[in-house]
Amino acid sequence: MRSASIGHAVFAVTLIGLGILSLIQGDFSIIWQPVPKGAPARDALIYLSAFIFVACGAGLLWRRTAALAARVLLISLLLWFVFLRLPGVVLSFTVDMWWSASKTAVMVAAAWVLYVWFATDWDKQRFGFATGETGLRIARPLYGLALIPFGIAHFMYLDATTVLVPHWLPLPATVWAYLTGAAYIAAGIAVIVGVYARLAARLVALETGLITLLVWVPIAVAGHPTDFQWGEVVVSIALTAAAWLVADSYR
């Protein structure tokens, strides 16, 4: 099928990659993590989550199944966000919890954009509140809210951020950490209030993509990244694809 946008194609392929990686590792994709070790039917959920990403990613690339794939992806991610991420943030407001909630919220927002694009008459009749401009008015602020914790993390964990800045870049690493953190916060606010939101979304896609290329890809290519670093490589690729898709929603 002809892609609704380049972001649509990139996001769909990224989902397939995440699902395949989860199957190879025999564990939840980093996007679904963390999941308590004692969670009921944990092993079954691992393969279900992997199947959802692979099937929905492939389905989004085929016109006849795009609407169904977008619907299933949105529902699954939304359920995960509401029943696992939000309670985790309320019960234990730690960096692991709100960082994970923000990642999931970004993926929910991207999936919601796809659902708006591919919604059929059946969807519009039964779930009108989630389609059309109304759906976008939910997805975009959710995305904006998710960006703010990313920026705050750059300030809270300054030392961990500065060591990742490539040494060949001009300006001190601390300046880049502050600039990128402030950019995420400013973009999040812009998207929420709708002031220069289109520009903000595009700049977030650019910033996240550059971080992926300049920080995480070289770490992966250098070999022997830690589990944390490898996880961040995967997350950064996924968030770049999601950012691209949300930015395309302003066309």
PEMO-V556102 format. One record per residue. N is the residue number from 1. SS is DSSP state (hx for helix, st for strand, lp for the rest). OMEGA is omega in degrees with one decimal (* if undefined). Layout:
n = {N:N}
ss = {SS:SS}
omega = {OMEGA:OMEGA}
//
This chain:
n = {1:2:3:4:5:6:7:8:9:10:11:12:13:14:15:16:17:18:19:20:21:22:23:24:25:26:27:28:29:30:31:32:33:34:35:36:37:38:39:40:41:42:43:44:45:46:47:48:49:50:51:52:53:54:55:56:57:58:59:60:61:62:63:64:65:66:67:68:69:70:71:72:73:74:75:76:77:78:79:80:81:82:83:84:85:86:87:88:89:90:91:92:93:94:95:96:97:98:99:100:101:102:103:104:105:106:107:108:109:110:111:112:113:114:115:116:117:118:119:120:121:122:123:124:125:126:127:128:129:130:131:132:133:134:135:136:137:138:139:140:141:142:143:144:145:146:147:148:149:150:151:152:153:154:155:156:157:158:159:160:161:162:163:164:165:166:167:168:169:170:171:172:173:174:175:176:177:178:179:180:181:182:183:184:185:186:187:188:189:190:191:192:193:194:195:196:197:198:199:200:201:202:203:204:205:206:207:208:209:210:211:212:213:214:215:216:217:218:219:220:221:222:223:224:225:226:227:228:229:230:231:232:233:234:235:236:237:238:239:240:241:242:243:244:245:246:247:248:249:250:251}
ss = {lp:lp:lp:lp:lp:hx:hx:hx:hx:hx:hx:hx:hx:hx:hx:hx:hx:hx:hx:hx:hx:hx:hx:hx:hx:lp:lp:lp:lp:lp:lp:lp:lp:lp:lp:lp:lp:lp:lp:lp:lp:hx:hx:hx:hx:hx:hx:hx:hx:hx:hx:hx:hx:hx:hx:hx:hx:hx:hx:lp:lp:lp:hx:hx:hx:hx:hx:hx:hx:hx:hx:hx:hx:hx:hx:hx:hx:hx:hx:hx:hx:hx:hx:hx:hx:hx:hx:hx:hx:hx:hx:lp:lp:lp:hx:hx:hx:hx:hx:hx:hx:hx:hx:hx:hx:hx:hx:hx:hx:hx:hx:hx:hx:hx:hx:hx:hx:hx:lp:lp:hx:hx:hx:hx:hx:hx:lp:hx:hx:hx:lp:hx:hx:hx:hx:hx:hx:hx:hx:hx:hx:hx:hx:hx:hx:hx:hx:hx:hx:hx:hx:hx:hx:hx:hx:hx:lp:hx:hx:hx:hx:hx:lp:lp:lp:lp:lp:lp:lp:lp:lp:lp:hx:hx:hx:hx:hx:hx:hx:hx:hx:hx:hx:hx:hx:hx:hx:hx:hx:hx:hx:hx:hx:lp:lp:lp:hx:hx:hx:hx:hx:hx:hx:hx:hx:hx:hx:hx:hx:hx:hx:hx:hx:hx:hx:hx:hx:hx:hx:hx:hx:hx:lp:lp:lp:lp:hx:hx:hx:hx:hx:hx:hx:hx:hx:hx:hx:hx:hx:hx:hx:hx:hx:hx:hx:hx:hx:hx:lp:lp:lp}
omega = {174.7:-176.8:176.4:176.4:175.6:178.2:178.0:-178.5:-179.4:-179.3:-179.9:178.7:178.3:177.4:179.4:179.0:178.9:179.4:179.0:178.5:178.4:178.7:179.8:-178.0:-176.8:-179.2:178.6:169.8:-178.2:179.3:-180.0:-176.5:-6.1:175.8:-178.4:-179.8:-177.9:-179.4:179.5:177.2:-175.6:-178.6:178.6:179.3:178.4:-177.9:176.6:-179.9:178.1:179.8:179.7:-179.3:-179.0:-176.7:-178.9:177.3:178.1:-179.3:179.9:-179.1:-178.9:-172.4:-174.3:-176.3:-174.9:-178.5:179.2:-179.7:179.4:179.8:-179.4:-179.9:-179.4:-178.4:-177.8:-179.9:-179.9:177.3:179.2:-178.2:-174.9:-172.1:178.9:-175.9:-177.1:176.1:178.4:178.7:-178.8:-175.6:-177.5:-175.4:178.4:-177.3:179.5:-176.6:-176.5:174.7:178.3:179.0:179.9:177.5:-179.1:179.7:177.3:-179.9:176.6:-179.6:179.4:178.1:-179.8:176.5:178.6:179.4:177.4:-177.8:-171.1:-177.9:178.2:175.9:178.2:178.6:-176.5:179.4:-174.8:-177.0:-177.7:-179.3:-176.1:-177.2:177.1:-178.9:178.0:178.6:178.9:178.9:173.3:-174.9:-174.7:176.4:176.3:177.2:179.4:178.1:-178.3:-178.4:-173.7:176.9:176.2:179.3:179.6:-179.3:178.7:179.2:-178.0:-177.0:-174.8:-177.5:-179.7:-179.9:-175.1:-178.8:-179.7:-177.2:178.5:-175.1:-175.8:178.5:174.5:-178.9:179.5:-179.4:179.9:179.6:179.1:178.7:179.5:-177.7:-178.8:177.4:179.2:-179.9:178.0:-179.0:-179.4:179.4:178.1:179.3:-179.7:179.9:-179.0:-175.4:177.8:177.5:-174.1:-175.8:-179.6:177.9:-179.3:-179.4:179.0:-179.5:175.8:177.2:178.8:-178.5:-178.9:177.2:178.4:176.6:177.6:-175.6:-172.6:-176.7:-168.6:179.1:176.6:177.9:179.6:-178.6:-179.2:177.2:176.2:173.6:176.2:178.3:178.9:-178.3:178.6:176.8:-179.9:174.7:-178.6:-179.9:-177.1:177.1:-179.5:-178.7:175.5:178.8:179.7:179.4:178.7:-178.6:178.8:178.0:179.1:-178.8:-179.9:179.6:*}
//
